[in-house]
Amino acid sequence: MSDELVNVTTKRVEKYIDITTRARDKATPLAEEKSEDGKRLATLLKMADDYTFDAKHFLKIGDHVRAFGAINYAHAWIDAGVKLGLLDGHGDDVLFTLP
């Protein structure tokens, strides 16, 4: 294992915010809104949106570590929706871990 540290810079966090925003925009719902799966999907997407909001807040106040953690959580919620078949990732294996 390398002793090299990876710096969590503003640029790095902004890159991951961009990736997560593109994933959120690209993924489309597969579940009917009022179905049980649709309600679960709404929860997943709210979590993703809340974590994205948090990431931007932490970035604004200069807390890069928490911003980086929050944006990765946000992306994980979106990715989980694709993996579970609640969201369509449109075959994009860069933005999503496809089923």
C-alpha positions in Angstrom: 0.0 0.0 0.0 1.3 3.4 -0.9 2.0 6.1 1.7 0.9 8.7 -0.8 -2.0 10.8 0.4 -4.8 11.8 -2.0 -5.9 15.3 -1.5 -9.6 16.0 -1.4 -9.6 19.3 -3.3 -12.4 21.6 -4.4 -11.7 20.4 -8.0 -12.0 16.8 -7.0 -15.3 17.3 -5.2 -16.7 19.4 -8.0 -15.8 16.5 -10.4 -17.8 14.0 -8.4 -20.7 16.4 -8.0 -20.8 16.7 -11.8 -20.6 12.9 -12.2 -23.4 12.4 -9.7 -25.5 15.2 -11.3 -25.1 13.5 -14.7 -26.1 10.2 -13.2 -29.2 11.7 -11.5 -30.2 13.3 -14.8 -29.7 10.2 -16.9 -31.3 7.6 -14.7 -35.1 7.3 -15.4 -37.7 5.7 -13.2 -38.9 2.2 -14.1 -41.4 2.0 -11.2 -44.9 3.5 -11.3 -45.0 6.5 -9.0 -47.8 5.2 -6.7 -46.6 1.6 -6.5 -44.6 0.2 -3.6 -41.5 0.2 -5.8 -42.3 3.8 -6.8 -42.4 4.8 -3.2 -39.1 3.1 -2.5 -37.6 4.8 -5.5 -38.8 8.2 -4.3 -37.0 7.5 -1.0 -33.8 6.5 -2.8 -33.9 9.7 -4.9 -34.7 11.9 -2.0 -31.7 10.5 -0.2 -29.5 11.1 -3.3 -30.8 14.7 -3.6 -30.3 15.4 0.2 -26.7 14.1 0.1 -26.0 16.1 -3.0 -27.3 19.2 -1.2 -25.1 18.4 1.8 -22.1 17.9 -0.4 -22.5 21.4 -1.9 -23.0 22.9 1.5 -19.9 21.2 2.9 -17.9 22.3 -0.2 -19.1 25.9 0.3 -17.9 26.0 3.9 -14.6 24.4 3.0 -15.1 20.9 4.5 -13.8 18.9 1.6 -13.7 15.6 3.3 -17.4 15.7 4.3 -18.3 17.0 0.9 -16.5 14.2 -0.8 -18.2 11.6 1.5 -21.6 13.1 1.0 -21.4 13.2 -2.8 -20.2 9.5 -2.9 -23.2 8.6 -0.7 -25.5 10.5 -3.1 -24.1 8.6 -6.1 -24.5 5.3 -4.2 -28.2 5.9 -3.7 -28.7 6.5 -7.4 -26.5 3.5 -8.4 -28.5 1.3 -6.0 -31.7 2.3 -7.8 -30.2 1.2 -11.1 -28.8 -2.0 -9.6 -32.2 -2.9 -8.0 -34.0 -2.2 -11.3 -35.9 0.8 -10.1 -34.0 3.1 -12.4 -32.9 2.7 -16.0 -29.2 3.5 -16.4 -29.6 3.3 -20.2 -26.6 0.9 -20.5 -24.1 3.5 -19.1 -21.5 1.4 -17.4 -19.4 4.5 -16.6 -22.0 6.3 -14.5 -23.6 3.1 -13.0 -22.9 -0.4 -11.8 -25.2 -2.1 -14.2 -27.2 -5.2 -13.2 
